[in-house]
Amino acid sequence: MTEISRAVAHFCESTRVGPKVALHRAFQTTPPSLVSYQSPQAVDGLEMDVQETADANYVIFHDRRITVDNQKILISTLNTSTLHRLQAEDRPIHKLRDILAKCSGYPLLILDLKHVTDLARLLAELRRATDVERLLLASFDFSVVVRIKHLDPAFRTAMTIGWSRFARRPLGFFAAIFGFLFPMIAARLLGCDAIICSARRISKALVMRAHLKGLLVLVWEEPSQPASTSLARLGKEEIDVIITGNPNLWRSLCGDQVPTSPWPLDS
């Protein structure tokens, strides 16, 4: 079992009044200017989805496809001119290195790796762009988590428990089932520093077992299940980080003071 990052652990434990709050799918609002990265006091961290395009650009985007000229195309098949055109049209898609340059005020950046073919090059780019101690690299694909630790053990990793397109593969399906049934064993085998699960599947028992194993616990709210008072009670006592599209509502449910600086809510 790897040790928890000292920086992340201190970040989660210092002045702990409820969980730290990370904005879900940051930098994916329309228009992009709605994301107030100049107000890091509004949230404690950001969660972003990383994909690699066909022209070897790492971009921030959640879905596999995007509509261009009424046609749905895969992000991974974009060419350079198309990527530039998307940015020129104010589409919510941005290069990873450009975004990292704007996030110096946040102590925690959660990068969910959705589609990355050259993992070694990504890790090298991350090292050049920011402090590794600020990063937590996560994936539904457990093989990605293993490869990260093999390539550069200094990076902190998290296994994401849940269904995704990776579960459509035979090995991915069995890995997802194993993660559901034996999350602590899976985390130990993968050498993870944290686990991430949806609000639908979190429980006090799961959190307690994770903490006993030295794992941080992060919970993301699905759009179909907004913040609830029951989750807020659990979060205030146990959860380390809540990943939400509505940070002001979450803070109010937890009894925290709502930030005075404006923060657009990600709908």
C-alpha positions in Angstrom: 0.0 0.0 0.0 1.4 3.4 -1.0 1.5 6.2 1.5 -1.0 9.0 1.1 0.4 12.2 -0.3 1.5 14.4 2.6 0.3 17.5 0.8 -3.1 16.1 -0.1 -3.6 14.6 3.4 -2.7 17.9 5.0 -5.0 19.7 2.6 -7.9 17.4 3.6 -7.3 17.4 7.3 -6.4 21.1 8.0 -9.2 23.1 9.5 -11.6 20.3 8.7 -15.2 21.4 9.0 -16.9 19.1 6.5 -15.3 17.8 3.3 -13.3 19.8 0.9 -15.3 20.8 -2.2 -14.1 20.2 -5.8 -16.0 21.6 -8.7 -17.2 18.8 -11.0 -16.3 18.9 -14.7 -14.5 22.2 -14.3 -13.9 24.3 -17.5 -16.7 22.6 -19.3 -19.3 25.4 -19.0 -20.6 27.4 -22.0 -19.2 29.9 -22.5 -15.8 29.0 -20.9 -15.6 32.5 -19.3 -18.3 31.3 -16.8 -15.6 29.3 -15.0 -14.2 31.7 -12.4 -10.8 30.3 -12.0 -9.8 33.7 -10.5 -11.8 32.8 -7.4 -10.2 29.7 -5.9 -11.6 30.6 -2.5 -15.0 29.6 -3.8 -14.0 25.9 -4.0 -11.1 23.9 -2.7 -10.2 22.0 -5.9 -11.2 21.2 -9.4 -12.1 17.9 -11.1 -11.5 17.7 -14.8 -11.7 15.0 -17.5 -8.7 14.5 -19.8 -8.7 13.1 -23.3 -6.1 12.8 -26.0 -6.9 13.9 -29.5 -5.6 12.3 -32.7 -3.2 15.1 -33.2 -1.6 14.4 -29.7 -3.2 17.3 -27.8 -4.5 16.7 -24.3 -7.8 18.4 -23.8 -10.3 18.9 -21.0 -13.6 17.3 -22.1 -15.9 14.8 -20.5 -17.8 13.1 -23.3 -16.3 10.9 -26.1 -18.2 12.8 -28.8 -19.0 16.4 -29.7 -21.4 17.8 -32.3 -19.7 19.7 -35.1 -21.7 20.9 -38.1 -24.6 18.7 -36.9 -22.4 15.6 -37.0 -21.2 13.8 -33.9 -17.5 13.0 -34.0 -15.1 11.3 -31.6 -12.8 13.6 -29.6 -10.0 11.2 -30.3 -10.4 11.7 -34.1 -10.1 15.5 -34.0 -7.4 17.0 -36.2 -5.5 20.2 -35.5 -7.6 22.5 -37.6 -10.8 21.1 -36.1 -9.6 21.6 -32.6 -8.6 25.2 -33.3 -12.0 25.8 -34.9 -13.8 24.4 -31.8 -11.8 26.8 -29.6 -12.5 29.7 -32.0 -16.2 29.0 -31.8 -16.1 29.3 -28.0 -16.8 25.6 -27.6 -16.2 24.3 -24.0 -13.0 22.4 -25.0 -9.5 23.5 -23.9 -6.0 22.2 -23.9 -4.8 20.7 -20.7 -1.6 22.7 -20.4 -3.5 26.0 -20.9 -5.9 25.1 -18.1 -3.2 24.0 -15.7 -1.5 27.4 -16.2 -4.7 29.1 -14.8 -5.1 26.8 -11.8 -2.2 27.8 -9.6 -4.5 29.0 -6.8 -6.0 25.5 -6.2 -4.4 23.1 -3.8 -6.0 20.0 -5.4 -6.6 19.1 -9.0 -8.3 15.8 -9.8 -7.7 14.6 -13.3 -10.0 11.9 -14.5 -8.2 10.1 -17.5 -10.9 9.2 -20.0 -8.9 8.6 -23.2 -5.1 8.7 -23.1 -3.0 6.6 -25.5 0.5 7.9 -24.5 0.4 7.9 -20.8 4.2 8.4 -20.4 4.0 11.6 -22.4 1.0 12.9 -20.4 2.9 12.4 -17.1 5.9 14.2 -18.5 3.7 17.1 -19.6 2.1 17.2 -16.2 5.5 17.4 -14.5 6.4 20.3 -16.7 3.1 22.1 -16.2 2.5 21.9 -12.4 3.5 20.6 -9.0 2.9 16.8 -8.9 1.8 17.1 -5.2 -1.3 19.0 -6.3 -2.5 16.3 -8.6 -4.7 13.2 -8.1 -4.9 11.1 -11.2 -8.1 8.9 -11.4 -9.6 6.5 -13.9 -12.4 3.9 -14.2 -9.8 1.9 -16.2 -7.8 0.1 -13.5 -5.0 -0.7 -16.0 -4.3 3.0 -16.4 -3.9 3.4 -12.6 -1.4 0.5 -12.5 0.6 2.0 -15.4 0.8 5.4 -13.8 2.4 3.8 -10.7 4.8 1.8 -12.9 5.9 4.8 -14.9 6.2 7.4 -12.1 5.3 6.3 -8.5 5.4 10.0 -7.4 2.0 10.6 -8.9 -1.0 10.0 -6.6 -3.7 7.9 -8.0 -7.3 7.0 -7.3 -9.5 4.2 -8.5 -13.0 5.2 -9.6 -15.7 2.7 -8.6 -18.5 2.6 -11.1 -19.7 1.7 -14.6 -18.1 3.3 -17.6 -17.3 2.4 -21.2 -14.3 0.4 -20.0 -16.8 -2.1 -18.5 -17.8 -3.0 -22.0 -14.6 -4.9 -22.4 -14.4 -8.4 -20.9 -11.6 -7.6 -18.5 -13.0 -4.2 -17.8 -16.3 -5.8 -16.8 -14.8 -8.2 -14.3 -12.5 -5.4 -13.0 -15.6 -3.2 -12.4 -17.4 -6.0 -10.6 -14.3 -6.7 -8.4 -14.1 -3.0 -7.6 -17.7 -2.9 -6.5 -17.5 -6.0 -4.4 -13.9 -5.7 -2.9 -12.9 -2.0 -3.2 -10.3 -2.1 -0.5 -8.6 -5.2 -2.0 -8.7 -3.6 -5.4 -7.2 -0.3 -4.1 -4.4 -2.2 -2.4 -3.6 -4.2 -5.5 -3.6 -1.1 -7.6 -1.4 0.8 -5.1 -4.0 3.7 -4.9 -3.9 6.6 -2.6 -7.7 7.3 -2.8 -11.0 5.8 -3.9 -13.7 7.7 -5.8 -17.3 6.6 -5.9 -20.7 8.1 -6.7 -23.0 9.5 -4.0 -25.4 6.6 -4.8 -22.9 4.0 -3.5 -21.2 5.7 -0.6 -21.8 4.5 2.9 -20.3 5.1 6.3 -18.9 1.6 6.4 -17.1 2.0 3.1 -15.6 5.3 4.3 -14.4 3.8 7.6 -12.8 0.8 5.9 -11.0 3.1 3.4 -9.7 5.4 6.2 -8.4 2.4 8.1 -6.4 1.4 5.0 -5.0 4.9 4.7 -7.1 5.9 1.7 -8.8 9.2 1.0 -12.4 9.1 0.1 -13.8 11.2 -2.7 -17.5 11.3 -3.7 -19.0 12.7 -6.8 -22.6 13.8 -7.2 -24.3 12.6 -10.3 -26.5 15.1 -12.1 -29.6 12.9 -11.5 -28.9 12.9 -7.7 -28.3 16.4 -6.4 -26.9 17.2 -2.9 -29.0 15.7 -0.1 -29.1 16.3 3.6 -28.3 12.7 4.4 -25.1 12.8 2.2 -24.2 16.1 3.8 -24.4 14.6 7.3 -22.1 11.8 6.2 -19.8 14.2 4.3 -19.4 16.5 7.2 -18.2 13.8 9.5 -16.4 11.3 7.1 -15.9 12.2 3.5 -12.6 13.9 2.5 -13.6 15.5 -0.8 -17.0 16.0 -2.4 -17.0 16.5 -6.2 -20.0 18.6 -7.1 -21.4 20.9 -9.7 -23.2 23.0 -7.1 -20.6 24.0 -4.5 -22.7 26.7 -2.9 -25.6 24.4 -2.2 -23.3 21.8 -0.8 -21.6 24.2 1.6 -25.0 25.4 2.8 -26.2 21.8 3.4 -23.0 21.1 5.4 -23.6 24.3 7.4 -20.5 26.0 6.0 -20.5 29.7 5.2 -21.3 30.2 1.5 -18.4 32.0 -0.3 -19.0 35.7 -0.7 -17.3 35.7 -4.1 -19.6 34.8 -7.0 -19.3 31.3 -8.3 -21.4 30.2 -11.3 -23.2 26.9 -10.7 -22.5 24.3 -13.3 -25.8 23.1 -14.6 
